[in-house]
Amino acid sequence: MTLLPLQVAAIALIRDRTVLMVTARGREVHYMPGGKIDPGETAAQAAAREAHEEVSLTLDPSALEELFEVRTLAHGQEEGRMVHMRVFRARTDAVPVPSAEVGALHWVTTADADRCPPAGREVLRLLAARDLID
């Protein structure tokens, strides 16, 4: 049986050549703030909703800039399951605050790639290639 790819959206909040990532409570893996796209929701709407749920940021989906899509093996899913992650740049001066589901916030660079699942490592690589992070 072929597994359908997970369709997810995430925000890239970039400050001082670092990007915001989160860890879930009791976990060490760094993830982009984001999650699955719900039925009837655009990718930008999902990214904005997840940013609010995970890091308490209120973002206008129409103001998010789509940077790229990452397609790679999904972390922590059935073997062979892919994830298609659409990444949107968020521009805000608001201070992110971890929600109840988020254990900690991390401002990361490519030096932190070993703490990320495959999709996160690819996001860091692509952000560095665009000279947005170190």
N, C-alpha and C positions, 0 to 999 in steps of 0.2 A: 504494500500500500504506500502510495506517495503522500507524504505529509505536505500540506499547504504551508507556505512560509508565513511566519508571524509578521504582521504588518504593524509597525510601530513608528512613533514620532518622538523626537527629542529636541530639547533646546540646547544651544551652545551659548552660554553666557560667558563672554570673554572680557577679562579685566587684567591689565598689567601683564599681558602675554601669557596668561594662564586661562584655563577653562574650568568652569564649575562642574564637579562630579559629586555624587553622593554614595554613601554606603547604607545598606539596610541595617536595621538593628541586629546586632549579633553576627554580622557578616563583615568580611574584609574586602570583598571585591568592589571596585569603584565602577559606578554606572553613570551614564548621562541621565539627567532628569528627563523622564519621559515614560512612555508606556504604549500599550496597545491602542489602536485606532478603533473606536466604537462604531457600530453600524449607524449610518446617517451622518457621520462626523467627518469633516475634512482632516487631512493630516495636520494642518496648521491649528485647527481647533483642538485636536487631540494634544498637540504639543503645549498649547496654552493651558488647557485643563490640567494636564499632568504637572506642569510647572507650578500651578496653584496648589494642587494636591500634595506635592512633594516638598516644595521649597517656598511656599506662600507668596509667590510672585503673581501679580495680576497683569496679564499681558493681553494685548489686542491681537488676535490671530492675523488680522490684515496687515499688521505692522511687522510681522515676523518675516525674515528674509530666508528663503530656502537656499541652503548652501550646497547640499549634495545628498545622495542616497547611498548607504552602505549595505551591501549584500554579502552576508557571511554566515557561517554556522552559528546557530543560536546557543548561548551558554545555558546550561542547566535544563535543557529540553531533551526530547527523544533524540537518539542518535540519527544524524543526517538531517535534522530539522534546520531550516534556514530562517534567518531573520532579514527582513528588508526594513532598514531604519532610515527614515527621512529626517534630516537634521536641519533645524532652523536656527538662525542667529537671532538672539533676543537682545534688544538694546534697552536697558533700563538702569536708572541709578538706584532703584530700590534695593534694599538689603535682603538677600535670601535668608530664610529661616527654616530649619528642618522641621518637617511635620512629624506626627507620631510614628509614621512608618519609616522615617529616615533616621538613621543613627547619627550621621555626621555629614557635614559638608566638607569638600576638599577642593582647593584651587590647584590644578595639576598642569603639568607639562608633559612632553614626550618622555621625560626621565621617569615618569610614573607608569609607563605603559605595561610593565609587568604586573601591575595590580588590577588590570582591566581585562574583561572578557574580549574575545576576538573583535566584536563590533566596536568596543571602546578603543582598542588599539588602533583600529583603522581610522576612527574619527580623529584621534590624536595625530596620526600620520597625515591625514588630509588637511587638518587645520594648520599644521606646521608647514606643509607644502604651499599653503596660501599665505604663509608668513604672518599668521594670526597669533600663534603661540610659539614658545621656545621648545 
